[in-house]
Amino acid sequence: MNTQTKIEWTEQTWNPVTGCTKVSPGCKHCYAETMAKRLTAMGAPGYDNGFEISLMSGRLDQPLKRKKPTIYFVNSMSDLFHEEIPFSFIDQVMETIEQTPQHTYQILTKRAERMAEYFEANAVPKNAWLGVSVEDKQYGLPRIDHLRTIKASIRFLSIEPLLEDLGRFDLQGIHWVIVGGESGPNARPMKPEWVDLIQKQCNRQKASFFFKQWGGWGADGKKRAKQQNGRLYKGQTWDALPLQI
């Protein structure tokens, strides 16, 4: 369903697919899996199979019913480029996106190779932003090169949860960078100096910088509820959107 969301960098979520499987360290404490378990226990529609991949054809037309321009995060409860989702179904998702030019769609994946494979044969809709998750050096950074091969109007990185110092990396062709720490009872800490290096590189390489949250660990290195740690970075909020829009 289309739902309002507390995710700071979007307006609504649209989940034509639910369910996923873990592929890298960023998945360890998956918020979507935890939420899916709750929704299954509540008997919510679309979660009969728990967190197994489920194609929701009945949801494909939901954005068509909304005339007000809206920013949608696509598949907050899944990964559109999961290996179990056929390209024929992704075609249908793209058809909906193309039929609703008033909306903007943010598509984020950890399966960057499969996303690049799909768009080798398909044009990216102008109103679709494509992004990859980057949580560490081993699994996250290589995804950026796959993203860079795709001709999208906006390419973005979700560096959340940031699990280690990423060092210096190439942001050529990347328009927007979201950074955040992990939340939840088992959150792994994010160090301020890791964020500092990313923010400086965004400034130098002209990528918009968005600081989402500290998560379960504050800038002072103390563990507490994420609401108490807040979103302030260097004394201010950083809510920049891509420069190209």
TORGUDO-469577 format. One record per residue (C-alpha): residue number from 1; x, y, z. Coordinates in pm, 1 decimal. Each point is the difference from the previous one (the first is absolute). Layout:
   resi          u          v          w
    NUM          X          Y          Z
...
//
This chain:
   resi          u          v          w
      1        0.0        0.0        0.0
      2       96.4      365.4      -23.3
      3       88.3      106.9      352.3
      4      127.9      311.2      170.7
      5      344.4      -62.0      137.6
      6      237.1      127.1      265.9
      7      295.4      -42.4     -237.6
      8      144.1      350.0      -14.8
      9      102.5        3.1     -366.0
     10     -328.8     -103.3     -158.4
     11     -374.3       66.4       27.7
     12     -176.9     -331.4      -51.1
     13       87.3     -364.0      -51.5
     14     -132.5     -223.6     -276.5
     15       50.8     -373.6       36.5
     16      -96.8     -199.1     -311.1
     17      226.1     -270.9      144.7
     18       54.6     -111.7      359.5
     19      263.2     -228.6      147.7
     20      373.1      -33.7      -47.5
     21      312.7     -197.7       93.9
     22      327.6      112.5      153.5
     23      299.8       62.2     -226.8
     24      251.2      207.5      201.0
     25       82.0      134.2      349.0
     26     -240.6      290.5      -37.2
     27     -285.1     -251.5        1.2
     28       86.2     -148.9      339.6
     29     -261.4      194.7      197.2
     30     -247.4       59.3     -283.7
     31     -278.2      234.4      110.6
     32     -229.7     -127.1     -277.2
     33       29.0     -359.1      119.4
     34      -87.0      104.2      354.8
     35     -296.1      203.8     -121.9
     36     -118.2     -284.1     -223.5
     37      -12.6     -234.1      299.3
     38     -220.7      247.3      184.7
     39     -226.5       47.1     -301.9
     40      -29.0     -377.2      -46.2
     41     -102.6      -40.4      363.8
     42     -259.8      273.6      -48.9
     43     -140.1     -171.4     -309.2
     44       82.4      299.9     -220.1
     45      -71.1      -44.4     -373.7
     46      306.3      -90.6     -202.9
     47      186.1     -175.7      279.0
     48     -163.6     -342.9      -10.2
     49      338.8     -142.1      -96.3
     50      191.3      190.9      263.0
     51      322.4      135.2     -146.5
     52       11.4     -228.8     -301.7
     53        2.5      169.7     -340.4
     54     -358.3       77.8      -98.2
     55     -106.7      180.9     -317.8
     56     -293.7      233.1       65.6
     57     -157.1       51.4     -341.5
     58     -300.3      165.5      161.2
     59      219.8      284.6      117.6
     60      145.7       87.5     -338.9
     61     -264.4      261.9      -74.6
     62        6.1      175.7      337.6
     63      207.1      302.5     -110.2
     64     -236.9       46.5     -296.3
     65     -273.1       91.9      247.2
     66      195.8      288.7      150.5
     67        7.3      324.8     -197.0
     68      202.7      205.4      249.3
     69      371.8      -11.4      -88.1
     70      161.3     -232.3      250.9
     71      346.9     -139.1       70.0
     72      -29.5     -377.5       34.4
     73      256.7     -235.1      148.6
     74      -55.4     -318.3     -201.4
     75       10.1     -327.7      193.4
     76       91.7      118.3      346.1
     77      -92.1     -355.2      103.5
     78      198.3     -181.4     -268.4
     79      260.0       42.1     -275.2
     80     -139.5       50.0     -349.6
     81      302.6     -169.9     -155.2
     82       -7.8     -311.0      216.0
     83       87.6     -311.5     -201.1
     84     -347.2     -148.2       55.0
     85     -178.7      295.3     -159.1
     86      -30.4      -59.5     -375.2
     87       90.3      276.8     -238.8
     88     -352.4      -26.5     -141.3
     89     -138.9      120.7      334.3
     90      258.4      278.4       21.1
     91     -124.8      102.6     -346.8
     92     -345.8       50.8      151.3
     93      140.8      212.3      281.6
     94      180.5      216.3     -256.6
     95     -319.5       35.0     -202.6
     96     -175.7      146.0      302.4
     97      289.9      239.6       56.2
     98      -12.1      116.1     -361.1
     99     -377.4       46.1       16.1
    100       29.3      233.7      300.7
    101      250.4      272.7      -97.9
    102     -133.0      223.0      279.2
    103      163.1     -229.8      256.0
    104      364.5      -64.6       83.9
    105      111.4     -354.8       79.0
    106      304.7      -90.6      208.2
    107      120.4     -355.0      -68.0
    108      269.1     -132.3      233.4
    109      172.7     -337.3      -30.1
    110      282.8     -208.6      140.3
    111       -5.6     -202.3     -322.0
    112      173.9      254.6     -218.3
    113      120.0     -250.7     -259.3
    114     -352.7     -118.9      -71.7
    115     -129.2      355.9      -19.1
    116      272.5       82.5     -253.9
    117      -87.5     -314.1     -194.3
    118     -366.7       98.9      -18.4
    119       76.2      351.4     -122.5
    120      237.5     -123.8     -268.8
    121     -314.7      -82.1     -196.4
    122     -241.7      254.4      147.4
    123        1.8      378.5       25.0
    124      -29.2      153.1      345.3
    125     -317.9      207.5       35.4
    126       86.4      368.4       39.3
    127     -187.1       15.2      332.4
    128      187.0     -296.2      152.3
    129      300.4       53.8      225.3
    130      227.1     -301.8       31.6
    131      205.7      -71.4      308.3
    132      215.0     -262.8      167.5
    133       66.6      -77.5      365.4
    134      358.1       51.0      114.2
    135       69.8     -125.7      350.7
    136      367.3      -98.4      -21.4
    137      301.6      -33.6     -227.5
    138      -29.5     -366.4      -95.6
    139     -365.8      -17.4     -101.8
    140     -113.8      360.1      -24.3
    141      259.5      191.9     -195.8
    142        3.7     -237.4     -302.2
    143     -371.0       68.5      -51.2
    144       77.7      360.0      -90.8
    145      182.7      -99.9     -317.8
    146     -300.5     -201.8     -117.5
    147     -231.4      291.6       71.9
    148      223.2      236.6     -193.4
    149      -48.2     -205.1     -318.9
    150     -373.5       71.4       -5.2
    151     -133.2      307.1     -182.0
    152     -230.7      137.2      268.5
    153      -95.4      363.0       58.6
    154       86.5      -39.1      368.2
    155      236.7     -255.3      155.4
    156       23.1      -16.4      377.7
    157      166.7     -187.1      283.9
    158     -161.0     -108.1      324.8
    159      295.7      -31.2      235.3
    160     -208.0     -144.9      282.0
    161       84.8     -168.0      219.1
    162      352.7      135.3      -29.3
    163      202.8     -280.8      156.1
    164      359.0      110.2      -52.8
    165      229.9      268.4     -134.4
    166      -49.4      -11.5     -377.9
    167      317.5      192.4      -72.0
    168       19.8      202.2     -320.2
    169     -221.2     -108.7     -288.2
    170     -120.1      128.8     -334.4
    171     -327.6      191.7       -9.6
    172       14.9       81.4     -370.7
    173     -349.7      -30.3     -145.4
    174     -161.5      -17.8      344.6
    175     -245.2      279.0       73.9
    176     -115.7      -68.2      355.6
    177      144.0     -169.6      308.5
    178     -206.9      -98.3      304.5
    179      191.7      -90.4      317.5
    180     -133.8     -154.4      318.4
    181       78.4     -219.7      295.5
    182     -175.6     -322.6       90.4
    183     -295.9        2.1      236.8
    184     -159.2     -271.1      212.0
    185      107.1     -188.3      314.1
    186      297.1     -166.7     -171.7
    187      119.8      306.7     -189.2
    188      364.3       13.5      -97.5
    189      174.6      333.1       67.6
    190       80.3      265.0     -260.2
    191      295.1      228.2       69.7
    192      -15.2      374.0      -74.8
    193      331.5       -4.5     -185.6
    194     -145.3     -248.1     -250.7
    195     -282.8      244.7      -72.6
    196      241.9      293.3      -17.2
    197      204.3     -161.0     -277.0
    198     -312.3      -74.8     -206.8
    199     -139.6      350.1       45.3
    200      329.9      157.6     -107.8
    201       14.8     -220.1     -309.1
    202     -358.3       89.4      -91.6
    203       89.2      367.5       26.9
    204      315.1      -42.1     -207.0
    205     -161.7     -218.7     -266.1
    206     -328.0      199.2      -11.7
    207     -240.1     -269.3      122.3
    208     -289.9      110.5      220.5
    209       37.2     -119.0      359.5
    210     -295.9     -115.2      213.0
    211       57.2     -102.6      361.4
    212     -282.3     -230.5      104.8
    213       76.8      -90.1      360.8
    214      258.3     -105.2      256.6
    215     -205.2     -308.7       80.7
    216       56.6     -194.8      318.4
    217      336.0      161.6       79.1
    218       50.3      371.2       51.0
    219      279.0      218.5     -131.0
    220      149.3      -29.8      349.1
    221       32.6     -377.6      -37.8
    222     -274.8      -77.4      251.0
    223     -283.6     -241.9      -68.9
    224     -352.9      128.1       45.9
    225     -335.7       19.1     -180.3
    226       39.9      141.7     -351.5
    227     -253.9      274.4       75.1
    228      232.7      130.4      270.4
    229      298.5       -5.3     -234.1
    230     -195.6      190.7     -263.5
    231      106.9      115.3     -345.1
    232      225.9      295.8       69.0
    233      342.0      -22.4     -159.3
    234      247.6      279.6       72.9
    235     -284.1      180.9      175.4
    236     -245.2        3.1     -289.9
    237     -223.1     -216.1     -216.3
    238      119.5      -98.4     -345.8
    239     -301.5      -59.7     -224.8
    240      143.2       76.8     -343.2
    241     -168.4     -157.4     -301.1
    242      178.1      -72.5     -329.5
    243      133.3      312.5     -167.1
    244     -136.7      -99.1     -340.2
    245     -369.3       22.5       92.8
//
